[in-house]
Amino acid sequence: MAKDRKPTARARYLGAAMQQAMARKGTNAYQVARVLKWDEVKIYKAVYGTRPLSPLDVIYFHTRCGTPIQKIKDLVSLAQQQHSTRWLITDADPLSASDVLRHYQATAGHVISFSYAVLPPELRVSGYAEALADAVTARLRLISTRPGACAGASLDICGSTGRLYFIDEAAIRRPVGGPDLMHEQLCVLLHVAAHPHITIRLLPTDTAWHPDDLSAFEVFHLRNGMMVHIPAGGAHSFLDDESSVSRHLRHAADLDRYARSTEDSIALIADQLARLDRHLKEINPGTCSVPTATDCLRVADGV
């Protein structure tokens, strides 16, 4: 009998695909197991990623659940590499990195995020990513905003999952897209920060600490382990080996030591917003209709 093993990023995603397939079919593990003459436990173990299905079993399972042929081919290809601990997804891969990322964000019990120089995608208002791509190097033109990442939908992230955001202070000072867009962006940050499950802390630009290998990352605390996500332009790396997880947890501990407190961070965002208030009124006196920092804080207090 196969032994349980620590689930990899691929194995977890294959398990999620099984759950989705059964939901679409309107069936459950017991019913599928009876048809395939499998032990029901085999399906549960595969769903949790601790005992993944073989590529052949992936075909049997998803054919029974009515999964489209092309999707089955993609999942079989993934199953052939499911025991590898590092998963790199590029724009050329058939599986969407956004879909994989949304799955881990939705299933994580807690997420630690660090963004260097720019805001994390799910906190960006509509237009921020486009303005960023126009303003900086061609490499950053590969940045894509996750579906729903706009001012009206940004609070989709505010579920029960705890999220700790460490954000480089430069990200709130850089006027991406101009003062109007940045004003809207900072209002959203204040609004999001008021949610009980969201914590935003800024890393001062003058801090002496800055490891050479630090870049944007997320650490997902999952039910059966931890995983690191590293975005890099159009590519996304999902790492679940112990050395990668341990290294990024050390980075998170350092960030916790050097970042501003939550209160100081919110105060700095509000101060920057007030500066933009004054600037917008100077360049457009008497007709500026954007909400002030006080307005944003009042809305945030009502969340």
Contacts in CASP RR format, 6 or more apart in sequence:
PFRMAT RR
TARGET T0000
AUTHOR 0000-0000-0000
METHOD contacts of the structure
MODEL  1
MAKDRKPTARARYLGAAMQQAMARKGTNAYQVARVLKWDEVKIYKAVYGT
RPLSPLDVIYFHTRCGTPIQKIKDLVSLAQQQHSTRWLITDADPLSASDV
LRHYQATAGHVISFSYAVLPPELRVSGYAEALADAVTARLRLISTRPGAC
AGASLDICGSTGRLYFIDEAAIRRPVGGPDLMHEQLCVLLHVAAHPHITI
RLLPTDTAWHPDDLSAFEVFHLRNGMMVHIPAGGAHSFLDDESSVSRHLR
HAADLDRYARSTEDSIALIADQLARLDRHLKEINPGTCSVPTATDCLRVA
DGV
2 51 0 8 1.000
3 51 0 8 1.000
4 45 0 8 1.000
4 50 0 8 1.000
4 51 0 8 1.000
5 50 0 8 1.000
5 51 0 8 1.000
5 83 0 8 1.000
6 50 0 8 1.000
6 224 0 8 1.000
6 225 0 8 1.000
6 240 0 8 1.000
7 48 0 8 1.000
7 49 0 8 1.000
7 50 0 8 1.000
7 52 0 8 1.000
7 224 0 8 1.000
7 225 0 8 1.000
7 240 0 8 1.000
8 49 0 8 1.000
8 82 0 8 1.000
8 83 0 8 1.000
8 84 0 8 1.000
8 85 0 8 1.000
8 87 0 8 1.000
8 240 0 8 1.000
9 85 0 8 1.000
9 87 0 8 1.000
9 100 0 8 1.000
9 104 0 8 1.000
9 227 0 8 1.000
9 238 0 8 1.000
9 239 0 8 1.000
9 240 0 8 1.000
10 78 0 8 1.000
10 79 0 8 1.000
10 81 0 8 1.000
10 82 0 8 1.000
10 84 0 8 1.000
10 87 0 8 1.000
11 49 0 8 1.000
11 50 0 8 1.000
11 52 0 8 1.000
11 82 0 8 1.000
11 83 0 8 1.000
12 49 0 8 1.000
12 104 0 8 1.000
12 222 0 8 1.000
12 227 0 8 1.000
13 78 0 8 1.000
13 95 0 8 1.000
13 100 0 8 1.000
13 103 0 8 1.000
14 46 0 8 1.000
14 49 0 8 1.000
14 52 0 8 1.000
14 53 0 8 1.000
14 58 0 8 1.000
14 75 0 8 1.000
14 78 0 8 1.000
14 79 0 8 1.000
14 82 0 8 1.000
15 46 0 8 1.000
15 47 0 8 1.000
15 48 0 8 1.000
15 49 0 8 1.000
15 52 0 8 1.000
16 47 0 8 1.000
16 103 0 8 1.000
16 107 0 8 1.000
17 62 0 8 1.000
17 67 0 8 1.000
17 75 0 8 1.000
18 43 0 8 1.000
18 46 0 8 1.000
18 47 0 8 1.000
18 53 0 8 1.000
18 61 0 8 1.000
18 62 0 8 1.000
18 65 0 8 1.000
19 47 0 8 1.000
21 61 0 8 1.000
21 62 0 8 1.000
21 65 0 8 1.000
21 66 0 8 1.000
21 67 0 8 1.000
22 28 0 8 1.000
22 29 0 8 1.000
22 32 0 8 1.000
22 65 0 8 1.000
24 65 0 8 1.000
24 66 0 8 1.000
24 67 0 8 1.000
25 65 0 8 1.000
25 66 0 8 1.000
27 65 0 8 1.000
29 40 0 8 1.000
29 43 0 8 1.000
29 44 0 8 1.000
29 47 0 8 1.000
30 40 0 8 1.000
32 38 0 8 1.000
32 43 0 8 1.000
32 61 0 8 1.000
32 64 0 8 1.000
32 65 0 8 1.000
33 39 0 8 1.000
33 40 0 8 1.000
33 42 0 8 1.000
33 43 0 8 1.000
35 64 0 8 1.000
36 60 0 8 1.000
36 61 0 8 1.000
36 64 0 8 1.000
42 51 0 8 1.000
42 53 0 8 1.000
43 61 0 8 1.000
45 51 0 8 1.000
46 52 0 8 1.000
46 53 0 8 1.000
46 57 0 8 1.000
46 61 0 8 1.000
48 223 0 8 1.000
48 224 0 8 1.000
49 224 0 8 1.000
50 224 0 8 1.000
52 79 0 8 1.000
52 82 0 8 1.000
52 83 0 8 1.000
53 61 0 8 1.000
53 79 0 8 1.000
54 79 0 8 1.000
55 76 0 8 1.000
55 79 0 8 1.000
55 80 0 8 1.000
58 72 0 8 1.000
58 75 0 8 1.000
58 76 0 8 1.000
58 79 0 8 1.000
59 72 0 8 1.000
59 76 0 8 1.000
62 71 0 8 1.000
62 72 0 8 1.000
62 75 0 8 1.000
63 72 0 8 1.000
67 75 0 8 1.000
70 94 0 8 1.000
74 94 0 8 1.000
74 95 0 8 1.000
77 94 0 8 1.000
78 95 0 8 1.000
81 87 0 8 1.000
85 239 0 8 1.000
85 240 0 8 1.000
85 241 0 8 1.000
86 237 0 8 1.000
86 238 0 8 1.000
86 239 0 8 1.000
86 240 0 8 1.000
86 241 0 8 1.000
86 244 0 8 1.000
87 237 0 8 1.000
87 238 0 8 1.000
87 239 0 8 1.000
88 235 0 8 1.000
88 236 0 8 1.000
88 237 0 8 1.000
88 238 0 8 1.000
89 95 0 8 1.000
89 97 0 8 1.000
89 100 0 8 1.000
89 235 0 8 1.000
89 236 0 8 1.000
89 237 0 8 1.000
89 238 0 8 1.000
90 97 0 8 1.000
90 234 0 8 1.000
90 235 0 8 1.000
90 236 0 8 1.000
91 97 0 8 1.000
91 142 0 8 1.000
91 234 0 8 1.000
91 235 0 8 1.000
97 234 0 8 1.000
97 235 0 8 1.000
97 236 0 8 1.000
98 144 0 8 1.000
98 146 0 8 1.000
98 147 0 8 1.000
100 236 0 8 1.000
100 238 0 8 1.000
101 146 0 8 1.000
101 229 0 8 1.000
101 236 0 8 1.000
102 146 0 8 1.000
104 220 0 8 1.000
104 222 0 8 1.000
104 227 0 8 1.000
104 229 0 8 1.000
104 238 0 8 1.000
105 111 0 8 1.000
105 122 0 8 1.000
105 157 0 8 1.000
105 161 0 8 1.000
105 220 0 8 1.000
106 161 0 8 1.000
107 222 0 8 1.000
107 223 0 8 1.000
108 161 0 8 1.000
108 220 0 8 1.000
108 221 0 8 1.000
108 222 0 8 1.000
109 161 0 8 1.000
109 162 0 8 1.000
109 220 0 8 1.000
109 221 0 8 1.000
109 222 0 8 1.000
109 223 0 8 1.000
110 161 0 8 1.000
110 162 0 8 1.000
110 163 0 8 1.000
110 164 0 8 1.000
110 220 0 8 1.000
110 221 0 8 1.000
111 161 0 8 1.000
111 162 0 8 1.000
111 163 0 8 1.000
111 164 0 8 1.000
111 218 0 8 1.000
111 219 0 8 1.000
111 220 0 8 1.000
111 221 0 8 1.000
112 164 0 8 1.000
112 166 0 8 1.000
112 218 0 8 1.000
112 219 0 8 1.000
112 221 0 8 1.000
112 252 0 8 1.000
113 120 0 8 1.000
113 163 0 8 1.000
113 164 0 8 1.000
113 165 0 8 1.000
113 166 0 8 1.000
113 217 0 8 1.000
113 218 0 8 1.000
113 219 0 8 1.000
114 165 0 8 1.000
114 166 0 8 1.000
114 167 0 8 1.000
114 203 0 8 1.000
114 214 0 8 1.000
114 216 0 8 1.000
114 217 0 8 1.000
114 218 0 8 1.000
114 251 0 8 1.000
114 252 0 8 1.000
114 255 0 8 1.000
115 165 0 8 1.000
115 166 0 8 1.000
115 167 0 8 1.000
115 168 0 8 1.000
115 171 0 8 1.000
115 216 0 8 1.000
116 168 0 8 1.000
116 214 0 8 1.000
116 215 0 8 1.000
116 216 0 8 1.000
117 168 0 8 1.000
117 170 0 8 1.000
117 171 0 8 1.000
117 174 0 8 1.000
118 132 0 8 1.000
118 168 0 8 1.000
118 171 0 8 1.000
118 174 0 8 1.000
118 176 0 8 1.000
119 128 0 8 1.000
119 167 0 8 1.000
119 171 0 8 1.000
119 172 0 8 1.000
119 185 0 8 1.000
119 189 0 8 1.000
120 165 0 8 1.000
120 167 0 8 1.000
120 216 0 8 1.000
121 129 0 8 1.000
121 143 0 8 1.000
121 144 0 8 1.000
121 145 0 8 1.000
121 146 0 8 1.000
121 149 0 8 1.000
121 231 0 8 1.000
122 146 0 8 1.000
122 149 0 8 1.000
122 154 0 8 1.000
122 156 0 8 1.000
122 157 0 8 1.000
123 149 0 8 1.000
123 154 0 8 1.000
123 157 0 8 1.000
123 165 0 8 1.000
123 188 0 8 1.000
123 189 0 8 1.000
123 192 0 8 1.000
124 145 0 8 1.000
124 149 0 8 1.000
124 154 0 8 1.000
124 185 0 8 1.000
125 150 0 8 1.000
125 151 0 8 1.000
125 154 0 8 1.000
125 181 0 8 1.000
125 184 0 8 1.000
125 185 0 8 1.000
125 188 0 8 1.000
126 145 0 8 1.000
126 149 0 8 1.000
126 150 0 8 1.000
126 151 0 8 1.000
127 145 0 8 1.000
127 150 0 8 1.000
127 177 0 8 1.000
127 181 0 8 1.000
128 145 0 8 1.000
128 176 0 8 1.000
128 177 0 8 1.000
128 181 0 8 1.000
128 185 0 8 1.000
129 143 0 8 1.000
129 144 0 8 1.000
129 145 0 8 1.000
129 149 0 8 1.000
131 176 0 8 1.000
131 177 0 8 1.000
131 178 0 8 1.000
131 181 0 8 1.000
132 140 0 8 1.000
132 143 0 8 1.000
132 176 0 8 1.000
132 177 0 8 1.000
133 140 0 8 1.000
133 141 0 8 1.000
133 143 0 8 1.000
135 176 0 8 1.000
135 177 0 8 1.000
139 233 0 8 1.000
140 233 0 8 1.000
142 233 0 8 1.000
142 234 0 8 1.000
143 233 0 8 1.000
143 234 0 8 1.000
144 234 0 8 1.000
148 154 0 8 1.000
148 156 0 8 1.000
151 184 0 8 1.000
151 188 0 8 1.000
154 188 0 8 1.000
154 191 0 8 1.000
154 192 0 8 1.000
155 191 0 8 1.000
155 192 0 8 1.000
155 195 0 8 1.000
157 163 0 8 1.000
157 192 0 8 1.000
157 198 0 8 1.000
158 192 0 8 1.000
158 195 0 8 1.000
158 197 0 8 1.000
158 198 0 8 1.000
159 197 0 8 1.000
160 197 0 8 1.000
161 197 0 8 1.000
162 197 0 8 1.000
162 198 0 8 1.000
162 199 0 8 1.000
163 197 0 8 1.000
163 198 0 8 1.000
163 199 0 8 1.000
164 199 0 8 1.000
164 201 0 8 1.000
165 198 0 8 1.000
165 199 0 8 1.000
165 200 0 8 1.000
165 201 0 8 1.000
166 201 0 8 1.000
166 202 0 8 1.000
166 203 0 8 1.000
166 252 0 8 1.000
166 255 0 8 1.000
166 256 0 8 1.000
166 259 0 8 1.000
167 200 0 8 1.000
167 201 0 8 1.000
167 202 0 8 1.000
167 203 0 8 1.000
168 202 0 8 1.000
168 203 0 8 1.000
168 205 0 8 1.000
169 202 0 8 1.000
169 203 0 8 1.000
169 204 0 8 1.000
169 205 0 8 1.000
169 260 0 8 1.000
169 268 0 8 1.000
170 205 0 8 1.000
172 186 0 8 1.000
172 189 0 8 1.000
172 202 0 8 1.000
172 268 0 8 1.000
172 269 0 8 1.000
172 272 0 8 1.000
173 205 0 8 1.000
173 272 0 8 1.000
175 182 0 8 1.000
176 182 0 8 1.000
176 185 0 8 1.000
179 276 0 8 1.000
179 279 0 8 1.000
179 280 0 8 1.000
179 283 0 8 1.000
180 280 0 8 1.000
180 290 0 8 1.000
182 276 0 8 1.000
183 273 0 8 1.000
183 276 0 8 1.000
183 277 0 8 1.000
183 280 0 8 1.000
183 290 0 8 1.000
184 290 0 8 1.000
186 269 0 8 1.000
186 272 0 8 1.000
186 273 0 8 1.000
186 276 0 8 1.000
186 293 0 8 1.000
186 296 0 8 1.000
187 273 0 8 1.000
187 291 0 8 1.000
187 295 0 8 1.000
187 296 0 8 1.000
187 299 0 8 1.000
189 200 0 8 1.000
189 269 0 8 1.000
190 266 0 8 1.000
190 269 0 8 1.000
190 270 0 8 1.000
190 273 0 8 1.000
190 293 0 8 1.000
190 296 0 8 1.000
190 297 0 8 1.000
190 299 0 8 1.000
190 300 0 8 1.000
191 296 0 8 1.000
191 299 0 8 1.000
191 300 0 8 1.000
191 303 0 8 1.000
192 198 0 8 1.000
192 200 0 8 1.000
193 199 0 8 1.000
193 200 0 8 1.000
193 262 0 8 1.000
193 265 0 8 1.000
193 266 0 8 1.000
193 269 0 8 1.000
193 300 0 8 1.000
194 300 0 8 1.000
194 301 0 8 1.000
194 302 0 8 1.000
194 303 0 8 1.000
195 303 0 8 1.000
199 262 0 8 1.000
200 262 0 8 1.000
200 265 0 8 1.000
200 266 0 8 1.000
200 269 0 8 1.000
201 255 0 8 1.000
201 256 0 8 1.000
201 259 0 8 1.000
201 260 0 8 1.000
201 261 0 8 1.000
201 262 0 8 1.000
201 265 0 8 1.000
202 259 0 8 1.000
202 260 0 8 1.000
202 264 0 8 1.000
202 265 0 8 1.000
202 268 0 8 1.000
202 269 0 8 1.000
203 255 0 8 1.000
203 258 0 8 1.000
203 259 0 8 1.000
203 260 0 8 1.000
204 258 0 8 1.000
204 259 0 8 1.000
204 260 0 8 1.000
207 258 0 8 1.000
209 254 0 8 1.000
209 257 0 8 1.000
209 258 0 8 1.000
211 251 0 8 1.000
211 254 0 8 1.000
214 251 0 8 1.000
215 230 0 8 1.000
215 232 0 8 1.000
216 230 0 8 1.000
216 231 0 8 1.000
217 228 0 8 1.000
217 229 0 8 1.000
217 230 0 8 1.000
217 248 0 8 1.000
217 251 0 8 1.000
218 228 0 8 1.000
218 229 0 8 1.000
218 230 0 8 1.000
219 226 0 8 1.000
219 227 0 8 1.000
219 228 0 8 1.000
219 229 0 8 1.000
219 245 0 8 1.000
219 248 0 8 1.000
219 249 0 8 1.000
219 252 0 8 1.000
220 226 0 8 1.000
220 227 0 8 1.000
220 228 0 8 1.000
220 229 0 8 1.000
225 240 0 8 1.000
226 240 0 8 1.000
226 245 0 8 1.000
226 249 0 8 1.000
227 238 0 8 1.000
227 239 0 8 1.000
227 240 0 8 1.000
227 245 0 8 1.000
228 237 0 8 1.000
228 238 0 8 1.000
228 239 0 8 1.000
228 240 0 8 1.000
228 244 0 8 1.000
228 245 0 8 1.000
228 248 0 8 1.000
229 236 0 8 1.000
229 237 0 8 1.000
229 238 0 8 1.000
229 239 0 8 1.000
230 236 0 8 1.000
230 237 0 8 1.000
230 239 0 8 1.000
239 245 0 8 1.000
259 265 0 8 1.000
260 268 0 8 1.000
270 293 0 8 1.000
270 296 0 8 1.000
270 297 0 8 1.000
271 293 0 8 1.000
273 292 0 8 1.000
273 293 0 8 1.000
273 296 0 8 1.000
274 292 0 8 1.000
274 293 0 8 1.000
277 290 0 8 1.000
277 292 0 8 1.000
277 293 0 8 1.000
280 288 0 8 1.000
280 290 0 8 1.000
281 288 0 8 1.000
291 299 0 8 1.000
END
